[in-house]
Amino acid sequence: LKMIHAGTGYNNVDLDACNEMGCYVAVTPNVAAQSVAELVFSGFGALKNQIRMWDNVMKNGGWKSSDFIGVPEFKGKTLGVVGYGNIGKCVGKIGRGFSMNVIAHDPYCKDSGDETELVDFDKLLAESDYISLHVLLTDETKHLMSTAQFDAMKDTAILANACRGPVVDEEALAVALRENKIGGARIDVFEKEPVDLDNPLLKNNKVLLSPHTATFTKECASRM
């Protein structure tokens, strides 16, 4: 028996059962890197430039106001990538294209293979203006981002999660956003999918959401 899982993560595959049945399991590495990385950066850009707010202002008959001057450029800001595999490297490459300072944390990566500096997790949390998560879901990474990590981040920092939902403690994220401990979040994956309608992230304007669609490009589908 053989099973091909279209994607990188395989947390939804019962490996013990596959072993018992003598079933080989394979994934499709690196087919999603560009699609996921582009989704992350489109979210970062929309959040930092307050695109949703300005869209609503204009559609309600308004125009620009000097009260909202002051959005940041990407240039010179620090991008922290957690998990520096194929997808993480693609995110880093896009960040350098915007003249960002790119740092990464990955305990299993000893050489970034590019100019990205590998740092410890605490340093990444403290220094990053944007943080993008690209790790597999394991016992080690479940709730990797929770209360202590949000407390350690800059209060202007934006978090993106386009790997697996349980990597982020959603309850802690909702509190961090409500208490202005971080600046915003771009979330494509969730602890429970589909999302419950009472999930507080659905009602927070500092969060940009999509329903696990990072790989929904025609090019990524073709590669898979």
Helices and strands as residue ranges (DSSP letters): E 2-5, H 15-21, E 24-27, H 33-48, H 51-59, G 66-68, E 78-82, H 86-97, E 101-105, E 117-118, H 121-127, E 130-133, H 147-152, E 158-161, G 165-167, H 170-178, E 184-187, G 200-203, E 207-209, H 218-223
